[in-house]
Amino acid sequence: AEVLLAPPHRHLRRVESDYMTQEEDWDRDLLLDPAWEKQQRKTFTAWCNSHLRKAGTQIENIEEDFRNGLKLMLLLEVISGERLPKPDKGKMRFHKIANVNKALDYISSKGVKLVSIGAEEIVDGNLKMTLGMIWTIILRFAIQDISVEETSAKEGLLLWCQRKTAPYRNVNVQNFHISWKDGLALCALIHRHRPDLIDYSKLRKDDPIGNLNTAFEVAEKYLDIPKMLDAEDIVNTPKPDEKAIMTYVSCFYHAFAGAEQAETAANRICKVLAVNQENERLMEEYEKLASELLEWIRRTIPWLENRVAEQTMRAMQQKLEDFRDYRRIHKPPRVQEKCQLEINFNTLQTKLRLSNRPAFMPSEGKMVSDIANAWKGLEQVEKGYEEWLLTEIRRLERLDHLAEKFKQKCSLHESWTTGKEHLLSQKDYETASLMEIRALMRKHEAFESDLAAHQDRVEQIAAIAQELNELDYHDAASVNTRCQGICDQWDNLGTLTQKRRDALERVEKLWETIDQLYLEFAKRAAPFNNWMDGAMEDLQDMFIVHSIEEIQSLITAHDQYKATLPEADKERIAIMGIQNEITKIAQTYGIKLVGVNPYTVLSPQDITNKWEAVKQLVPHRDQMLQEEVARQQANERLRRSFAAQANIIGPWIQTKMEEIGHVSVDITGSLEEQMNNLKQYEQNIINYKSNIDKLEGDHQLIQEALVFDNKHTNYTMEHIRVGWEQLLTTIARTINEVENQILTRDAKGISQEQLNEFRASFNHFDRKRNGMMDPDDFRACLISMGYDLGEVEFARIMTLVDPNNTGVVTFQAFIDFMTRETAETDTAEQVMASFKILASDKSYITVEELRRELPPEQAEYCICRMTKYSGPDASPGALDYISFSSALYGESDL
């Protein structure tokens, strides 16, 4: 308390303390109005006697009866409940001064600094100084401890009076003087707490003396408050004495304090129980959402892990379509549920921290980390399933191509081998002439040449069959059977060929001449025929390409083939010239040609027909290649269209992620403004969804066109999907963090300036700019804010801000720590004290007391959860409120 000395010519003192205001300035006492002096003398005398009678004594004259200091010391012992030093028993002046000084020293020990009031003035019977001393005692022991909604002493008492009399007509308490002259304020105080003592509706504002006397009489008779004032003095004084009114009204406050305490206790319990019920509801909702999401993941993963391949391309494409439906329709709601679950969990934990409850621990296997791990496993299986689908489709496409190629080559080979075994098995040489024998020998040599030329095709057929088996072709059995038949037949042809050659060589001495032209025709016609067979096979060969470069390569090869046609035509003309020469010789020398060329089954007509067939296949091949060029160009347009959008959307998502990060650490503006900015970002993101959907449509067209690569962009649809989902989750989490900061600010009573200071300090030491501080950065931040940290103290603080030992401190944890020790939160001890008040200081409480003092819902909540009281003083139906209060704050189990 501050001490002000009176001027030297005055021997009065001014008393100031932390519970007095300027209205109590004792300088005014120098000119104390006689009416006020009279009121103070009567009021202070009655107030002192209300306490002294507890010790079996009283005073008659306030300035005389306190002169020896004995009753003054006795008064202080009664009102404080403490023992003062033993008084001096003598009657001399110095004995009296010593006793008064003991009383004044005790008053000073209670925080009241007395200046210029000496024991001599009290011993000499100075009325004004004696009244001032008694007023100081009243302020210290009757008014100072009054506290109403963070106000105390005089302001607290005035606020209490205003609250209690607010509903009453003709009552407007604004001070402690003229507001009480008509007596209605005193009657309203009594009626508010004891409506059975006064019929307020019958009181009249124009009867102040009657109203005051009614209040004095009722208070003295039923409330044990002595009459300290005279109605006529109050009414006839323009401004009644404020100290006298305050002294008398403070008696009403203390008389009704018990009822106020019980009401406050009941309200505290209701508040605590309401918080607990809401938290339990949020916990049950979290458990339900988590169970449903985990069950959906559990059902979905086996479907994605089913890698049983279908045998046809149509069936596999249907699987791909089903997977697209899962991505577009079934998964997005679950993504939203997962995000909402994380938001609900963070909000619940924030509410638990703000209400001083222990953190929520979900059931085993339902932690946020468990859900995140399950979701990660789902996405890994999902990615593997998509890759498997695309790989399987490529495999089936390759299989269909190989199977068709196998059938084509087998048909060509089987067509060529038809009748060959019968031909090689003939024994026509036994009856043939020498010329015919030699002709047969040449014919057989031509066949061997032809046979060697077809070796390549047989090897190709075997290689294709082996690849079909390696790729697990569904009809591999028929392929193997056909391939085995061809190989067996080929081996048999080789054996028969060798046997026929041996037979012909045995009769070679019978051959004398050979028609060189026939032989030359056969030798040149056979390779040319094989070349035409190969050309026809190549011109009809199926192809599969995935880019313009590949089809251009085929076109180049085809152009190179067409460039060889003139040379081939020259060879055809040369072969046909041999036949013409044979005919010319026969005509010239009169040779009669009987039958066909003995050395080959090929006739000039065969060569001509096959050559015409080759020429017709060339433009058909040209058309097929151009059609494929058009298809690849269309695919290229799809690639470019997708890349153009993806190259815009991908950076847009990254930019939005960075902008959201900047907003979350920005300290300009209020949290509400940050929330509005984030809401605008969220709406912009939602509005951007149409671009993602359009990109999904183009991606579907690309997959339907079996396009699997895109050199125009580094973004895949999977990248865009993951980035989009991360963007939605990030904006939702950031909004939730700001909401929690608002909730923390409102619950803790933090100003916007304080939040900005906290954010500025956090941002300064967030060196990595990732919204988190390392322990070393956090220590530096605390030291910069004035904390004196030892290793033990810092370790204790780290357990508060990082209970999970993640190695980082988030901004929310930083805010919680900075406001934890100054926040006013309910504790288990406060709740126990409130229950003890409701139970009339008993160690247990009954069902009847709960239902009488609490609202029905909260009362039944307590009855259902409280255990029976088992103490030695237990009565039937006694309930243990102590263990119940501890359980509310996690100190024991309900």
LINDA-V244548 format. One record per pair of residues at least 6 apart in sequence whose ideal C-beta (glycine too) atoms are under 7 Angstrom apart, sorted by the first residue. I is the first residue (numbers start at 1). J is the second residue. Records with the same first field share a line. If there is no record, write none. Layout:
# LINDA-V244548
I->J / J
This chain:
# LINDA-V244548
1->16 / 17 / 18 / 111 / 112 / 113
2->16
3->113 / 115
4->14 / 16 / 115
5->115 / 116
6->12 / 13 / 14 / 116
10->30
11->121
12->26 / 29 / 30 / 116 / 128 / 129
13->26 / 114 / 115 / 116 / 117 / 132
14->25 / 26 / 27 / 115
15->26 / 112 / 114 / 132 / 136
17->111 / 112 / 113
19->139 / 143 / 144 / 152 / 153
20->139
21->154
23->242
26->132
29->128 / 132
32->128
35->233 / 237
36->241
38->233
39->229 / 233 / 240 / 241 / 244
40->131 / 241 / 243 / 244
41->62 / 131
42->228 / 229 / 230
43->228 / 229 / 244 / 247 / 248
44->62 / 131 / 134 / 247
45->59 / 62
46->226 / 227 / 228
47->138 / 228 / 247
48->59 / 75 / 134
49->58 / 59 / 226
50->226
51->75 / 78 / 79
52->58 / 59 / 71 / 74 / 75 / 78
54->78
55->74 / 78
57->71
59->65 / 71
62->130
63->125 / 127 / 130
64->125
65->71
66->72 / 122 / 130
67->96 / 122 / 123 / 125
68->96 / 99
69->87 / 96 / 99 / 100 / 102 / 103
70->87 / 99
72->100 / 103
73->84 / 87 / 99 / 102 / 103
76->84 / 103 / 106
77->83 / 84
79->141
80->141
84->102 / 106
85->102
87->99 / 102
88->95 / 98 / 99
93->123
96->123
97->119 / 120 / 123
100->119 / 122 / 123
101->119
104->114 / 119
107->114 / 136 / 137 / 140
108->114
110->140
112->136 / 140
117->129 / 132 / 133
121->129
122->129 / 130 / 133
135->243
138->247
142->250
143->153 / 154 / 157 / 246 / 250
144->153
146->152 / 153 / 156 / 157 / 160 / 253
147->156
148->156 / 159 / 160
149->159
151->159
154->246
157->246 / 249 / 250 / 253
160->253
161->173 / 185 / 189 / 249
162->173
164->189 / 192
165->171 / 173 / 185 / 188 / 189
168->188 / 200
170->184 / 205
171->184 / 185 / 188
172->179
173->179 / 185
176->242 / 245 / 246 / 249
177->239 / 240 / 242 / 245
178->239
179->185
180->186 / 240 / 245
181->208 / 234 / 235 / 240
182->205 / 208 / 211
183->208 / 211 / 212 / 215
184->203 / 205 / 211
186->212 / 215
187->198 / 200 / 203 / 211 / 214 / 215
188->200
189->252
190->197 / 198 / 215 / 218 / 219
191->198 / 200
193->256 / 259
194->222
197->218 / 222
198->214 / 218
203->211
208->235
209->231 / 232 / 235
212->231 / 234
213->231
216->227
219->225
220->226 / 227
223->255
225->251 / 252 / 255
228->247 / 248
229->244 / 248
234->240
261->837
262->837 / 838 / 853
265->834 / 837 / 838
266->838 / 853 / 854
268->826 / 830 / 831 / 834
269->831 / 834 / 835 / 854 / 858
270->854 / 855 / 858
272->826 / 831 / 888
273->858 / 861
275->355
276->888
277->861
279->348 / 351 / 352 / 357
282->344 / 348
283->348 / 360
285->344
286->341 / 344 / 345 / 348 / 362
287->362 / 363 / 366
289->337 / 341
290->341 / 362 / 366 / 371
291->366
293->334 / 337 / 338 / 341 / 371
294->366 / 371 / 374
296->334
297->374 / 375 / 378
300->378
301->377 / 378 / 381
304->381 / 382 / 385
305->381
307->388
309->392
310->316 / 319
311->474
313->393 / 396 / 397 / 400
316->389 / 392 / 393 / 396
317->393
319->389
320->389 / 393
323->385 / 386 / 389
324->700
335->725
338->371 / 375
339->728 / 729 / 732
341->371
342->368 / 733
343->732 / 736
345->368
346->736 / 740
347->736 / 740
348->360
349->359 / 360
350->740 / 743 / 744
352->358 / 359 / 360
353->816
354->743 / 744 / 747
355->825
356->825 / 826 / 827 / 889
357->889 / 890
358->890
390->708
395->471
397->544
398->471
399->468 / 471 / 473
401->542 / 544
402->464 / 467 / 468
403->468 / 473
404->542
405->464 / 542
406->461 / 464 / 465 / 468 / 479
409->457 / 460 / 461
410->461 / 482 / 486
412->537
413->454 / 457 / 458 / 461 / 486
416->454
417->489 / 493
420->493
421->492 / 493 / 496
424->493 / 496 / 497 / 500
425->496
428->440
429->437 / 440 / 503 / 504 / 507
432->440
434->510 / 511 / 512
435->513
436->598
437->507 / 510 / 511
438->511 / 512 / 513 / 514
439->598 / 599
440->504 / 598
441->504 / 508 / 511
442->514 / 519 / 522 / 598 / 599
443->598 / 599 / 600
444->500 / 501 / 504
446->522 / 523 / 526 / 599 / 600
447->497
448->497
449->526
450->526 / 530
451->493 / 497
453->530
458->486 / 490
461->483 / 486
462->483 / 487
465->479 / 480 / 483
468->476 / 479
469->476
473->479
517->578 / 581 / 582
518->582 / 597 / 598 / 599
519->599
520->578
521->575 / 578 / 579 / 597 / 600
522->597 / 599 / 600
524->575 / 578
525->575 / 600 / 602 / 607
526->600 / 602
528->571 / 572 / 575 / 607
529->602 / 607 / 610
531->568
532->610 / 611 / 614
535->614
536->613 / 614 / 617
539->617 / 618 / 621
540->617
543->554
545->551 / 554 / 628 / 632
546->708
547->632
548->632 / 633 / 636
551->625 / 628 / 629 / 632
554->625
555->625
558->621 / 625
562->618
572->607 / 611
575->607
576->604 / 607
579->604
585->591
586->593
596->603
635->705 / 707
638->698 / 701 / 702 / 705 / 707
639->707 / 710 / 712
640->712
641->698
642->695 / 698 / 699 / 702 / 710
643->710 / 712 / 713
645->691 / 694 / 695 / 698
646->695 / 713 / 715 / 720
647->713 / 715
649->691 / 692 / 695 / 720
650->715 / 719 / 720 / 723
653->723 / 724 / 727
656->681 / 685 / 727
657->727 / 730
659->681
660->681 / 730 / 731 / 734
663->674 / 677 / 678
664->734 / 737 / 771
665->763 / 771
666->674
667->756 / 759 / 760 / 763
670->752
671->738 / 741 / 742 / 745 / 755
674->738
675->735 / 738
678->731 / 734 / 735 / 738
681->731
682->731 / 735
685->727 / 728 / 731
692->720 / 724
695->720
699->717
737->812
740->812
741->755 / 815
744->815 / 816 / 819
745->755
748->819 / 823
750->819
758->814 / 815 / 818
761->781 / 785
762->773 / 811 / 814
765->773 / 777 / 780 / 781
766->772 / 773
767->777
771->810 / 811
772->808 / 809 / 810
773->781 / 808 / 809
774->808
775->798 / 807
778->809
779->789 / 794
782->789
783->789
797->817
800->817
801->809 / 813 / 814 / 817
802->808 / 809 / 813
827->889
828->885 / 886 / 888 / 889 / 891
831->885 / 888
832->881 / 882 / 885
835->845 / 881 / 885
838->845 / 849 / 853
839->845 / 849 / 881
843->871 / 873
844->869 / 871 / 874 / 878 / 879 / 880 / 881
845->879 / 881
846->877 / 878 / 879
847->863 / 877 / 879
850->859 / 862 / 863
851->859
854->862
862->884
865->884 / 894
866->879 / 880 / 881 / 884
867->880 / 883
868->878 / 879 / 880
869->878 / 879 / 880
883->892
886->892
887->893 / 894
